[in-house]
Every structure is written in structure tokens, then in C-alpha cells.
Amino acid sequence: MLARLLCLFLIATAAFAGDFATDWTPGTTQKLTYQMTFLVPVEQKNEMTQEITKIGGEVPTFIIKQNVNVPTQGISISSNEKYLASGLRVISSENLFRLPEAAKAQLGTDTIFIGAEVVNDSLNITSSAPMIKGGKVPLSSNLTTATGVLLTSRAFEPKVGAVHKFNIVSFMSLSGQPFSAYEQVDSVVADTTMTVAAGTFKCFKIRSSVTNRIGYTYYAKEKHRVPILVEVIDPTSSKITARVELLKVE
């Protein structure tokens, strides 16, 4: 299940801050509630919330607090990340996994903490569990995380034909493999109107490509370009395998 969560978070976009960060008033918080639906092998619904706050001061930053609940698996993931407002570069990431009691038999614990912090020219990663390896990921100007991607993506230039390549590191998967960055290529493919549970929005549509996965993300042209829908596509069958739909924005 955690590996499948990784797929969803990789399908989103990131780019330069532009007027996005400038137009966000310091001290204000936006809360987003999403429903994550896996359609294969069987339909399963989970919930994700994000609270994004811009902090003013000498060095303005964004704070992202995210919670993912997988009730059928007894799993919850809480993340707390910090980004520079200028350029939306990641500063730090804290991720707490609460696993079902049965996980103790395999992992020796039902709680795992993964942290990451920028030190000089790398993102240094630590883990509370011996089977989850820490390490370093080279720091690039376009590096984001699986949690932060739905923030940094909102700075993408909303112009049909625009293309951007960037790197993402995900802490949403407990694979046991060393953490590394993945390249993603995004392109703005259309202006459209989309209706989701949260309402009807004029938006721009972005196509994302990550290794063997394809996805489409729709961003509203209002509310600081809030992402309203993510669809993950099986490139072999062209069928939608998962959706992340906005339920409410506050």
C-alpha cells in the first residue's frame, strides 16, 4: 500500500515560485481535504489533508502539515515540512508513520520517524528504523518531496505548452531501499473547466511523466492555483488507476 501511495504523490508538478509566493499573505493558512481513491485491484478510499501556512519575517517560509489516513490498512502518515518562500526550495521534512500492531512482528515497531534537513549541498535523511536507510540526496534548485509537490507545483507557469523538468524525493514509501531523487517531466496541455466534490473550477491541465507512470493534474485558476484533481493512468491500458479529488478548501 505504501508503494502505491508513492505513485500518487509522484504524479504532480513543481516549478518556480513566480507571483505565487508573493501573492500569498504571510500569516494565512489554507486547509485542503482530499479523497484518495485506488481503483485497482479493488476500489479503496483514503483521506488526505494539507494545511499550508506562509510565515513572514526576515526569511519568509511555507509550512506544510499533511496527514494521510489508510483506515483499511490501519496506517496513518503525518508530515511537517518547511520550504523557502523564495524559490520554494525544501528546507526540512519530518514524517511519522503509525503502522498496525501486526507490523511489530516484521519491523519490531509500529512507529517509524523519517527526517530530512538541508545541510550544505545535500538533503540529509535520517530514520528511526534500522531497515529504513538514511543517507543524502544532492540538493538541486528544483528538488521537492512527495509531500511538498502539491505546494511547489502551484507555481508552475500556467501557459499551454510550458514544460518543466524537476526532481522529487519521496518519504511516503517504506521500501527499505536508499532514498534517491526521481526526474519528472511536466507540460501544460490545456485550459479547461473541471467539476469535483469541492465545486466547479476553471483550471489548467498538466501532464506528468515519471518512469512508467503518467498522470494528469488539474489546477484551479483561483485560490492560489489549488490542485483540484490528480488522475494516475496505466500507460498500458490507458485506464485511470487512482484519483486524488479535492473535497473541501478552507
C-alpha positions as CSV (number, residue, x, y, z in Angstrom):
1,M,0.0,0.0,0.0
2,L,2.8,2.5,0.9
3,A,4.4,1.9,-2.5
4,R,1.1,2.7,-4.2
5,L,0.9,5.9,-2.2
6,L,4.3,6.8,-3.6
7,C,2.8,6.5,-7.1
8,L,0.1,9.1,-6.4
9,F,2.4,11.6,-4.9
10,L,4.9,11.4,-7.7
11,I,2.2,12.4,-10.2
12,A,2.1,16.1,-9.6
13,T,4.2,19.1,-10.6
14,A,6.8,21.6,-9.4
15,A,8.4,24.7,-10.8
16,F,9.4,28.3,-10.0
17,A,7.7,30.4,-7.4
18,G,6.9,33.5,-9.6
19,D,4.0,35.5,-8.2
20,F,2.6,32.5,-6.3
21,A,4.6,33.1,-3.1
22,T,4.4,36.9,-3.4
23,D,0.6,36.9,-3.6
24,W,0.2,34.7,-0.5
25,T,-0.3,36.9,2.6
26,P,2.0,36.0,5.5
27,G,0.2,34.5,8.5
28,T,-2.6,33.0,6.4
29,T,-3.4,29.2,6.2
30,Q,-5.1,27.3,3.5
31,K,-6.6,23.9,4.5
32,L,-7.3,21.3,1.8
33,T,-9.2,18.0,2.2
34,Y,-8.8,15.3,-0.5
35,Q,-10.2,11.8,-1.1
36,M,-7.6,9.4,-2.4
37,T,-9.2,6.5,-4.4
38,F,-7.4,3.5,-5.6
39,L,-9.4,1.7,-8.4
40,V,-7.2,-1.4,-8.8
41,P,-7.1,-4.2,-7.8
42,V,-10.2,-3.2,-5.8
43,E,-11.7,0.2,-5.0
44,Q,-10.4,1.7,-1.8
45,K,-10.9,5.2,-0.4
46,N,-8.5,7.1,1.9
47,E,-8.3,10.7,3.1
48,M,-5.5,13.3,2.9
49,T,-5.5,16.8,4.4
50,Q,-3.0,19.6,4.0
51,E,-2.6,22.8,5.9
52,I,-0.3,25.3,4.2
53,T,0.8,28.4,6.1
54,K,3.1,31.2,4.9
55,I,5.3,32.6,7.7
56,G,6.7,36.1,7.2
57,G,9.8,37.6,8.8
58,E,13.4,38.0,7.6
59,V,13.3,34.8,5.6
60,P,9.7,34.0,4.6
61,T,8.8,30.3,4.5
62,F,5.9,28.0,3.9
63,I,5.0,25.3,6.4
64,I,3.1,22.2,5.1
65,K,1.3,19.9,7.6
66,Q,-0.1,16.8,5.9
67,N,-2.0,13.8,7.2
68,V,-2.8,10.6,5.2
69,N,-5.1,8.0,6.7
70,V,-5.5,4.5,5.2
71,P,-8.2,3.0,7.5
72,T,-8.4,-0.4,5.9
73,Q,-4.7,-0.9,6.5
74,G,-4.6,0.8,9.9
75,I,-1.9,3.2,8.6
76,S,-1.5,6.9,9.1
77,I,1.3,9.2,7.9
78,S,1.9,12.7,9.4
79,S,4.3,15.1,7.7
80,N,5.6,18.5,8.6
81,E,7.7,20.3,6.0
82,K,9.3,23.7,5.6
83,Y,10.1,25.5,2.3
84,L,11.7,28.8,1.4
85,A,9.0,31.1,0.0
86,S,11.5,32.4,-2.5
87,G,12.1,29.6,-5.0
88,L,10.1,27.1,-2.9
89,R,13.2,25.1,-2.1
90,V,12.8,22.4,0.6
91,I,14.4,23.2,4.0
92,S,13.3,20.3,6.2
93,S,10.9,17.3,6.4
94,E,9.5,15.3,9.3
95,N,7.5,12.2,8.6
96,L,5.8,10.0,11.3
97,F,4.4,6.6,10.2
98,R,1.9,4.9,12.5
99,L,1.5,1.3,11.5
100,P,-0.8,-1.5,12.6
101,E,0.1,-3.6,15.6
102,A,1.0,-6.5,13.4
103,A,3.9,-4.5,11.9
104,K,5.8,-5.2,15.2
105,A,6.3,-8.8,14.2
106,Q,8.1,-7.9,11.0
107,L,9.6,-4.5,11.7
108,G,10.0,-4.6,15.5
109,T,8.0,-1.4,15.9
110,D,4.7,0.2,14.8
111,T,6.0,3.7,14.7
112,I,8.7,5.0,12.3
113,F,10.1,8.5,12.0
114,I,12.0,9.7,8.9
115,G,13.6,13.2,9.0
116,A,15.4,15.2,6.4
117,E,17.2,18.6,6.6
118,V,19.3,20.6,4.2
119,V,22.9,20.7,5.1
120,N,25.3,22.5,2.7
121,D,24.7,21.0,-0.7
122,S,22.6,18.0,0.2
123,L,19.3,16.8,1.9
124,N,20.4,14.7,4.8
125,I,18.0,11.9,5.7
126,T,17.7,10.0,9.0
127,S,15.4,7.1,10.1
128,S,14.4,5.7,13.5
129,A,14.2,2.2,12.0
130,P,17.3,0.2,11.1
131,M,15.6,-1.4,8.0
132,I,14.9,2.1,6.5
133,K,18.2,3.5,5.4
134,G,19.0,7.2,5.8
135,G,21.5,8.9,3.5
136,K,22.0,12.0,1.4
137,V,20.3,13.3,-1.7
138,P,22.1,16.0,-3.7
139,L,20.4,19.4,-3.3
140,S,19.2,20.9,-6.6
141,S,17.2,24.1,-7.1
142,N,14.3,22.0,-8.4
143,L,14.3,19.4,-5.6
144,T,11.0,18.8,-3.8
145,T,9.3,16.0,-1.9
146,A,6.2,13.9,-2.3
147,T,4.5,15.9,0.4
148,G,5.7,19.3,-0.9
149,V,5.0,18.6,-4.5
150,L,1.3,19.7,-4.3
151,L,2.6,23.1,-3.0
152,T,5.6,23.7,-5.3
153,S,3.5,22.6,-8.3
154,R,1.2,25.6,-7.9
155,A,4.0,27.9,-9.0
156,F,4.1,26.3,-12.5
157,E,3.7,28.8,-15.3
158,P,0.1,28.5,-16.4
159,K,0.7,28.7,-20.1
160,V,-0.2,26.0,-22.6
161,G,3.0,24.5,-24.0
162,A,5.1,25.3,-21.0
163,V,7.4,22.4,-20.0
164,H,9.4,21.8,-16.8
165,K,11.7,19.1,-15.5
166,F,12.4,18.6,-11.8
167,N,13.5,16.1,-9.2
168,I,11.5,14.6,-6.4
169,V,12.4,12.5,-3.3
170,S,9.6,10.6,-1.6
171,F,9.4,9.7,2.1
172,M,5.9,8.2,1.6
173,S,7.3,4.7,0.9
174,L,9.0,2.3,3.4
175,S,10.7,0.2,0.7
176,G,13.9,-0.3,2.6
177,Q,15.9,1.0,-0.5
178,P,18.2,4.0,-0.2
179,F,16.3,7.3,-0.8
180,S,17.0,8.9,-4.2
181,A,15.6,11.6,-6.4
182,Y,13.5,10.9,-9.5
183,E,13.1,13.1,-12.5
184,Q,9.7,14.1,-13.6
185,V,8.7,16.0,-16.8
186,D,5.6,18.2,-16.8
187,S,3.8,20.1,-19.5
188,V,0.8,22.3,-19.5
189,V,-1.6,20.7,-22.1
190,A,-4.9,22.6,-21.8
191,D,-7.1,25.2,-20.3
192,T,-10.4,23.6,-19.2
193,T,-13.2,23.5,-16.7
194,M,-13.5,20.7,-14.2
195,T,-16.1,19.8,-11.6
196,V,-15.1,17.9,-8.4
197,A,-16.7,17.5,-5.0
198,A,-15.4,20.9,-3.9
199,G,-17.1,22.7,-6.8
200,T,-16.6,23.7,-10.5
201,F,-13.3,25.4,-11.4
202,K,-11.7,27.0,-14.4
203,C,-8.3,25.3,-14.4
204,F,-5.2,24.4,-16.4
205,K,-4.3,20.8,-17.0
206,I,-0.8,19.4,-16.6
207,R,0.5,16.1,-18.0
208,S,3.2,14.5,-15.8
209,S,5.5,11.6,-16.7
210,V,7.5,9.6,-14.2
211,T,9.3,6.5,-15.4
212,N,6.5,4.2,-16.4
213,R,3.7,6.3,-14.9
214,I,1.6,9.0,-16.5
215,G,-0.7,11.4,-14.7
216,Y,-2.9,14.5,-15.2
217,T,-3.3,17.2,-12.5
218,Y,-5.8,20.0,-12.7
219,Y,-5.1,23.3,-11.0
220,A,-7.7,26.0,-10.4
221,K,-7.1,29.4,-11.7
222,E,-8.1,30.8,-8.3
223,K,-7.4,30.2,-4.6
224,H,-3.6,30.3,-5.3
225,R,-3.9,27.6,-8.0
226,V,-5.1,24.9,-5.7
227,P,-4.8,21.4,-7.2
228,I,-8.4,20.0,-7.5
229,L,-7.8,16.6,-9.2
230,V,-5.0,14.2,-9.8
231,E,-5.5,11.2,-12.1
232,V,-2.9,8.4,-12.4
233,I,-3.0,6.5,-15.7
234,D,-1.9,3.0,-16.6
235,P,0.1,3.6,-19.8
236,T,-0.6,0.0,-21.0
237,S,-4.4,0.1,-20.7
238,S,-4.9,3.9,-20.6
239,K,-7.3,3.4,-17.7
240,I,-7.4,5.5,-14.6
241,T,-5.9,3.5,-11.7
242,A,-6.1,6.2,-8.9
243,R,-7.6,9.6,-8.2
244,V,-7.0,12.3,-5.7
245,E,-10.0,14.6,-5.6
246,L,-10.5,17.9,-3.7
247,L,-13.4,17.7,-1.3
248,K,-13.1,21.0,0.5
249,V,-10.9,24.1,0.6
250,E,-10.9,26.4,3.6
